[in-house]
Every structure is written in C-alpha cells, then in structure tokens.
Amino acid sequence: MSVSALSPDQQKLQARARELAAGPVAERAAEVDRSERYPWDNVELLKDAMLVGMTIPERYGGQGKSWLDAVVVIEALSAACAVTGRIAVETNMGAISAVMAYGSEEQKKLAAD
C-alpha cells in the first residue's frame, strides 16, 4: 500500500506492524508452517501491541479504528506470516465483525477483552 495514501497516524500504525512482522513474527513463521500448531505466542504479541480488536468501537472498550487501519496491519503481518495475518483478519474484521453486528451488548463489551 502506498504510504502517501495513508494518514500520518496510519503510517505510524503501519511502521509498528511492520516492525513486529519483521521481528518475532517473521522469526517464527517457518516453525508455525512446519508444526501446523496455532501460534498462541503470536496472538499474545498482537495483543501486547494492541493490534487486535482495533475496529471495536470505543464505547465497547475497543480502539474505534477504521477498516483501512486494520488492512494496513493485516498487510504488514501477512507479508511475514500468513497465519498471523489471518489471526489479524479474524480479530479485527472477521469473527469480531459478527459479534459487533449481531452480538448482545454484553458480548460486544467482552469482545474487547
């Protein structure tokens, strides 16, 4: 994605995601593929970096970020590890979107945890 098309905040978000992707995510990618085990350690990395639940509205405890913000992160992570990129899809767009669209108020609040 062209950096010039991104806002300054999105450029910072992209840089953070790329840094994480180039470091521990890339280092573990081959092992994730070989072992076929779910990379829970990468999930924790994403949580620590606040790269999950980004599109959850602030009123439910999320960050209220846009779909483009999520795509910037997903693109960076997927370049290093397809599985970790897919985790970012589900935690920012996929399953989380279903909860936000169809879940109860309690479920929506729990989704940000």
BELGI-V154874 format. One record per helix or strand of 3 or more residues. SS is the DSSP state (alpha for helix, beta for strand). FROM is the first residue (numbers start at 1). TO is the last residue. If there is no record, write none. Layout:
ss: (SS | SS)
from: (FROM | FROM)
to: (TO | TO)
This chain:
ss: (alpha | alpha | alpha | alpha | alpha | alpha | alpha | alpha)
from: (3 | 8 | 40 | 58 | 67 | 82 | 94 | 105)
to: (5 | 35 | 48 | 60 | 80 | 92 | 102 | 111)
